Amino acid sequence: ELECSTSSKLKHLQSGFFASGDHLYYREQLIDNGDPHTLEPIDQWRLKDKNNIYLIDSDFETLEIIQCNNTNEIVVINDHALKTNSAAYIYEKEVMGADPDTFTPLDYGFYRDKDSVFSNEITLPKLNPNEVNIINHRIIHDSNILFYDDVLLDINVDKLEILTEHILKDDVNVFCNGQRIVNADANSYTLCSVFFQKDKNSIYHNNIRLDLAASETIIKEEAYAIDSNKAYFIDEEMIGVDITSFEILEDNISKDKNYVYFREEMIDKADPSSFKIMGYSQFMDKSHIFQMQQGKVCICE
C-alpha cells in the first residue's frame, strides 16, 4: 500500500489505479467522478467505471479520460476506437458528427458512417462513404475527389496515376507529399530511380527541382544525378565537381581528379589519385587514414 499526500492509505486496484474509500486515483492523481467500486477493464489499455472511460499508455505514465453517461453502452470497435449510443471515439477524441449506429472501421485508420468518411477523428468532407477506395494510409478517394493526409487535392480522379506512396498525378498536375509541383509537366512526368523523377524539362527529387538539364541527365547508383556540368547526390549539389573525371566508387564515396567526396561533401585533405576504400567506414590515401565519425569521413588523429 502507498501513502498519499493526505496520509490516507491508497489501495492498489489494477493498471496504476488506486482507491481510498469512495475516491479513485490514477497513480496519485484524484479522478473527478471516478468510482473505484465499478472500475473494470475493457481491454489491456482501456478501463471504465460507471462514470468514465479511461485510456492509459503502455508505460502507465499518462491517463486520458472520457466522461460517459452510461458506460454499459460501450462497444469496442478496434484497438483505437470505441463507441456508445451517443458518440464515437478515436482514442480519447470524439469523432464529431459521427453516427454511432453506423460508425465502422475501414483500413489504415479510416472510418465511415452512413453519411461521411473519417481519417481517425477528422471528417473528410464530400467523400461518398459507399464508394471510397483506400490506397494507403495517406490516400483515399471516391469517383470525384481525393484526399492526401486529410488534404483535398485538386486532382481529376478519372485520370489519377499513383507513382509512389507520396507521388501522384493526373493529366494536368503532379503532387508530391500533398503539394503541387509547380510547372511540372504531368504528361511526361515519370520516375527515374528511388530518389529521382523527371519530366521533359527538369529533374526532381520529390518537391525539389534540381538544376540539371533533363535531356542530358544520367542517373547512377540510384542516388547520383549527373549532366554535363553538375552532379547531385540526392538533392544536394556536389560543389566543385569535375564532371569529365567524376567516378563513383562505393559506400557513397566518389571522386574526380581534384577531390574525394562522401555523399555531396568533399573529404578534407583526401588525395583522389591514391584514395582507397579499405573496409566498412575505413579509408586511406598515401598520407592519411580516414574513418567515419558522426556522419562524416575524417582523418584519424
C-alpha positions in Angstrom: 0.0 0.0 0.0 1.2 3.6 -0.7 0.8 6.7 1.3 -0.8 9.7 -0.5 -0.2 13.3 0.5 -3.2 13.4 2.8 -1.8 10.4 4.7 -4.8 8.2 3.8 -3.9 4.8 2.5 -4.2 4.0 -1.2 -5.3 0.5 -2.1 -3.9 -0.7 -5.4 -6.7 -1.9 -7.8 -5.1 -2.5 -11.2 -3.1 -0.9 -14.0 -2.0 2.1 -11.9 -5.4 2.8 -10.3 -5.8 3.1 -6.6 -8.7 3.5 -4.2 -9.2 5.4 -1.0 -12.7 4.9 0.3 -15.0 6.1 -2.4 -12.3 8.0 -4.3 -10.4 6.8 -7.3 -6.8 7.7 -8.1 -4.6 7.1 -11.0 -1.1 6.9 -9.5 -1.6 9.8 -7.0 -4.0 11.8 -9.2 -7.5 12.1 -7.8 -10.1 11.5 -10.6 -13.2 13.6 -10.6 -16.3 11.4 -10.5 -14.1 8.3 -10.6 -15.7 5.3 -8.9 -13.4 2.6 -7.6 -16.2 0.2 -6.9 -17.2 -0.2 -10.5 -13.7 0.0 -12.1 -13.2 -2.8 -14.6 -11.0 -3.4 -17.7 -12.3 -3.0 -21.2 -9.0 -4.4 -22.6 -5.3 -4.1 -21.9 -5.1 -0.3 -22.2 -8.7 0.8 -21.6 -10.8 0.6 -18.4 -14.2 2.0 -17.3 -16.3 2.7 -14.3 -19.9 3.9 -14.1 -19.0 7.5 -15.0 -15.8 7.5 -17.1 -13.7 5.6 -19.7 -10.0 5.5 -19.1 -7.2 5.2 -21.6 -3.6 4.6 -20.3 -0.4 4.3 -22.3 1.9 1.3 -22.3 4.3 2.9 -19.7 1.4 3.8 -17.3 2.6 7.4 -17.5 -0.4 9.2 -18.9 -4.1 8.9 -18.5 -6.9 10.2 -20.8 -10.5 10.3 -19.5 -13.7 10.3 -21.5 -16.8 11.3 -19.5 -19.6 8.9 -20.3 -23.2 8.9 -19.1 -23.6 5.2 -19.4 -20.5 3.1 -19.8 -22.6 0.0 -20.1 -23.3 1.1 -23.7 -19.6 0.8 -24.8 -18.9 -1.1 -28.0 -15.3 -1.8 -28.8 -14.6 -1.1 -32.5 -10.8 -1.9 -32.5 -7.7 -1.1 -30.5 -8.1 2.6 -31.2 -11.8 3.2 -31.4 -14.9 2.6 -29.4 -18.4 4.0 -29.3 -21.5 4.4 -27.2 -25.1 5.0 -28.2 -24.4 8.8 -28.5 -20.8 9.2 -29.7 -17.8 7.5 -31.4 -14.3 8.0 -30.1 -10.8 7.5 -31.6 -8.6 7.1 -28.5 -10.0 9.9 -26.3 -11.2 12.2 -29.1 -14.8 12.3 -30.0 -15.5 11.9 -33.8 -17.7 15.0 -34.2 -20.8 14.5 -36.2 -20.4 10.7 -36.5 -23.4 8.5 -36.3 -22.6 5.8 -33.8 -25.1 3.3 -35.1 -23.3 3.1 -38.5 -19.8 4.1 -37.5 -17.4 1.3 -38.7 -13.7 0.9 -39.4 -12.1 0.7 -42.8 -8.4 0.1 -43.5 -5.4 2.3 -42.5 -7.2 4.3 -39.8 -10.1 5.4 -41.9 -13.8 5.0 -40.7 -17.2 5.7 -42.2 -20.8 6.0 -41.1 -23.9 6.3 -43.3 -23.1 9.9 -44.3 -19.4 10.6 -44.0 -15.8 9.3 -44.1 -13.3 10.0 -41.4 -9.5 9.9 -41.1 -9.3 8.9 -37.5 -11.4 11.6 -35.8 -11.2 14.1 -38.8 -14.1 14.4 -41.2 -13.2 14.2 -44.9 -15.9 16.3 -46.4 -17.9 15.3 -49.5 -16.4 11.8 -49.8 -19.0 9.2 -50.6 -18.9 6.6 -47.9 -20.4 4.0 -50.2 -17.7 4.2 -52.9 -14.4 5.0 -51.2 -11.2 3.5 -52.4 -8.4 3.4 -49.9 -4.9 3.3 -51.5 -2.8 3.5 -48.3 -2.7 5.3 -45.0 -2.3 8.7 -46.9 -4.6 8.4 -50.0 -8.3 7.8 -50.1 -10.7 8.8 -52.9 -14.1 8.2 -54.4 -15.1 8.7 -58.0 -14.9 12.5 -57.7 -12.5 13.7 -55.1 -9.2 12.6 -53.4 -7.6 13.3 -50.1 -3.9 13.0 -49.2 -3.2 13.2 -45.5 -6.6 14.8 -44.9 -5.9 17.5 -47.6 -8.3 17.7 -50.5 -6.2 17.8 -53.7 -7.2 19.5 -57.0 -6.9 16.3 -59.0 -9.0 14.5 -61.6 -9.7 11.1 -60.2 -10.6 9.7 -63.6 -7.0 10.5 -64.7 -5.3 9.5 -61.5 -1.9 7.8 -61.6 -0.2 6.8 -58.4 3.5 6.6 -58.9 4.6 6.1 -55.3 3.1 6.3 -51.9 4.0 10.0 -52.0 3.7 11.0 -55.7 0.6 11.1 -57.7 -0.6 12.9 -60.8 -3.5 13.4 -63.3 -3.3 14.7 -66.8 -2.6 18.3 -65.6 -0.8 18.4 -62.2 1.8 16.4 -60.3 1.7 16.2 -56.5 4.3 15.1 -54.0 3.6 14.8 -50.3 0.3 16.5 -51.0 1.8 19.6 -52.6 1.5 20.5 -56.2 4.9 20.6 -58.0 4.7 24.0 -59.8 5.2 23.8 -63.6 5.8 20.1 -63.7 4.7 18.6 -66.9 2.3 15.9 -65.9 2.2 14.1 -69.3 5.9 13.4 -69.3 6.5 13.1 -65.6 7.9 9.8 -64.6 10.1 8.0 -62.0 13.9 7.7 -62.7 15.0 5.9 -59.5 14.3 5.6 -55.9 15.3 9.3 -55.4 14.7 11.0 -58.7 11.9 11.9 -61.1 11.8 13.7 -64.4 9.6 15.4 -67.0 10.6 16.7 -70.4 12.1 19.8 -68.9 13.5 19.0 -65.5 14.9 16.6 -62.9 13.3 16.4 -59.5 13.9 15.0 -56.1 10.3 14.9 -54.8 9.2 18.5 -54.5 12.7 19.9 -55.3 13.6 20.8 -58.9 17.3 20.2 -59.5 19.4 22.5 -61.6 20.1 19.8 -64.2 19.4 19.5 -67.9 16.8 16.8 -68.2 17.9 15.8 -71.7 21.5 15.2 -70.6 21.0 13.8 -67.1 22.1 10.3 -66.2 21.1 8.6 -63.0 23.8 6.4 -61.4 23.7 4.1 -58.4 20.2 5.4 -57.6 21.4 8.4 -55.6 23.5 10.4 -58.2 22.1 12.6 -60.9 24.7 13.9 -63.4 24.6 16.1 -66.5 27.4 17.7 -68.5 28.0 20.4 -65.9 26.8 19.3 -62.5 26.4 16.3 -60.2 23.9 15.9 -57.4 23.8 13.4 -54.5 20.1 13.1 -54.0 19.0 16.8 -53.6 22.4 18.3 -52.8 24.7 19.7 -55.5 28.3 18.4 -55.3 30.1 21.8 -55.4 33.3 22.0 -57.4 33.0 18.6 -59.0 34.8 18.0 -62.3 32.3 16.0 -64.4 34.8 14.8 -67.0 36.8 12.9 -64.4 34.0 12.1 -62.0 33.6 8.5 -60.9 31.5 6.7 -58.3 33.4 4.2 -56.0 31.2 2.6 -53.4 29.6 3.3 -50.0 28.5 6.8 -51.1 32.1 7.6 -52.0 33.0 9.3 -55.3 35.9 11.3 -56.7 37.2 13.4 -59.6 40.7 14.5 -60.4 40.7 17.1 -57.7 38.6 15.8 -54.8 37.1 12.8 -53.0 33.5 13.1 -51.8 31.4 11.4 -49.2 27.9 11.9 -50.4 27.9 15.5 -51.6 30.7 16.8 -49.4 34.4 16.9 -50.1 36.6 14.8 -47.8 39.2 17.3 -46.4 42.8 16.5 -47.4 41.9 13.3 -49.3 44.1 12.6 -52.3 41.9 11.2 -55.2 44.8 9.5 -57.0 45.7 7.3 -54.0 42.4 7.1 -52.1 41.3 3.6 -51.3 38.3 2.0 -49.5 39.8 -0.5 -47.0 36.7 -1.8 -45.4 33.4 -0.7 -43.9 33.9 3.0 -42.8 37.7 2.7 -43.2 39.7 4.6 -45.9 43.2 5.7 -46.7 45.3 7.6 -49.2 49.1 7.9 -49.4 49.3 10.3 -46.5 46.3 9.6 -44.2 44.0 7.1 -42.7 40.3 8.1 -42.6 37.3 6.8 -40.7 33.6 7.7 -40.4 32.9 10.0 -37.5 29.4 11.4 -36.8 28.3 11.0 -40.4 31.5 12.4 -42.0 34.7 10.9 -43.3 37.6 12.4 -41.2 41.3 11.9 -40.8 42.2 9.6 -37.9 44.1 11.6 -35.3 
